[in-house]
Amino acid sequence: MKRGLFIGRFQPFHDGHLSVLKKMHTLGYNEVIVGIGSSQYSRTKKNPLSVNERIEIIKLVTSKHDDIPVIKLVEIPDIHNDDEWVDHVNKIVHSAVGDYESIFTGNNWTARLFNDKNYNVNQVNQSIDISGSKIREQIITNNDNWKKFVDPEIIDKLKNAVRESTT
C-alpha cells in the first residue's frame, strides 16, 4: 500500500485541494492521510472553520469522487515551534494511523521543515489557481467568484463562518 501525508489547514477545502488528491491517486497512492493543521483554531479571520466543520466538509466533498485515494483524517494542532513541529506531526500521525511514504504540501514553510528533517517532500502545485486566503477575502468583499472553487453544498456554511469570524 502506498500512503502519503497531505498537510494543510483546509480553510476551506476547495477544488485545488481536490486536484492534489486526484494527482496523488494518479501517482499510485491508494491512501492519503489528510493532516488538518491549526486544528485548535476557529472563528478567526485566518481560521474561520472549526476542525469538526473542516472534517465534515472534507468527508462530504471527497465522498463524491471515485478518483481519489482512501482518506484518513488526522487533527494536528499548532505548537508554534519550528524545531519541534515535524516531530509533533509525526507523533500524532503515527499514533493515529501509522507510517507514510511521502509528504504532500503546497506550503513552503511545511516543505522546508520536512525537507530539513530529510523527509520525501512533494511540493504540490494545484492545477487550479485558488487558495483558502483568496476565497476568504472574496467572501469578505462580496466577490462571488470564489463559489466556483468549492462544492456547492458548502457555500452557505463557509460564507456564514467567514462572516462570523470577521465581525
N, C-alpha and C positions, 0 to 999 in steps of 0.2 A: 504494500500500500504506500502510495506517495502522498505525503502530508505537508502542507505549508501553513505558515502563520501569516495572516493578513492583519496588520495593526492599523487602527485609525480611531478617531473619535466618533465618526459617523453622525455628525451634527449638521445635516441629516444624512442618512443613507440615500444615495442618489444613483443615477444611471452610470456615472463614472465609476462608482464602486462596483456596480453590477458588471460593467465591462471588464474590470480586473478579475472578478470571479470567473467570468466566461473565458478569459485568457488563460487563467490557471488551469481550467478544465482542458483547454487545447494543448497545454504543456504537459498533460498527463497526471495532474494532481486530482486524486479522487476523493480527497478530504481536505477541507480548509478549516483551520481554527481561526475564527474571527475574534481578535483581541480588541475589546471595546475599551479604549483609553479614556482617561479622565472620568471614570465610571462614577465617582462620588459627586460629580458636579451636575447641577441642573438649574434651570431658570435664571441663567446669566446670559448676557449678550453673546458670549463665545460658546456657551454650552446650554442652549435653551431646553433641550430634551433630557429627561431623566434616563438612567440606564435601562429601566424597565420599558420606557417608551421606545428607546432605540432597539432593544431586543425584539419587542413586538413588531416594529416596522421591518427589521431585517428578516424576521421569520415570515411575515406577510409577503414581502416582495420576493424573496428567494423561493418561496413555495410555488410561485407561478412559473418557474423556469426549470426545464429539464436539462439545460446545457450548462449547468454549474455543478461543482463538486458538492458532496455532502458537507454541511456546515455544522460546526461545533462552536458555540458562543461562550466566550470567557470574559468576565469583567476584570478590568485592570485599572485600579485606582492610581492616581498620580502620587509620587513621593517627593517630587521636586529635588531630586539629587541625581545628576547625570552619571556620577561614578557608580552608583548602585542600581540604576534603573533597569539595565539589561538583566542583571541577576534577579531583581524583583519580578520582572515579567516572566522570566523562565521558571522561577519557583512557583508562581501562580499557574502558569500554563501546564507545566509538568505534573503538578498535583491534581489538576482538573481533568486533563485529557491525555497526557503523555508527551512523547517526543514529536519533533517535526524536523523536516529536512532543510527548509529554506524560509527566509523572512521575505514578505512582500509588503512594500510600503511606498507611498508617494511623498512621504515626509522626509526631507533632507536630514533633519535632526535625528530621527529614528534610524535612518540608514547609517549615518555616521557613527552613532553609538554602537549599533550591532556590528558594523564593519570593524570598529576599533577592538572589538572582542573576538574577531575572526569568524564571524558567522557568515553563512552564504546568504547574501542580501540581493534581492531583486528589486531594483528601483523601478517602480511601475510608472508608466506613462499612460494615463487614461486615454481611451480613444475618443473621449468626449470632453470638450473644453468647459468644464464646470467645476466648482468647488463648493464646499459647505459654506465658506465665507461669502462667496458671491450670492449663493441662494439666500442666506440670512440677510444680507444687505439689500437684495432686491425685494424681499418681503417687507423690510422696514421702510423702503422708499416707494412702496406700492407699484413696483415694476413686476408685472405678471409673467415676465419671460422665464422665470425660474420654474414655473409649473410644468414646462415641457421636459424637465430633467428629473422629475420624481414620479413615483407611482401615483396615479390619480386618487387612490384610496387614502393617501396620507396628507393630501393638500390641506384640508381643514385643520387636522391635528397639528401640522407643522406651523401653519400660519398663526394659530392660536398660541402655541408655545413660544414662538419668536416674539410675538407682540406682547405677550405677558411678561417676558423676560426683559423687555426694553422700556416698560412703563414705570 
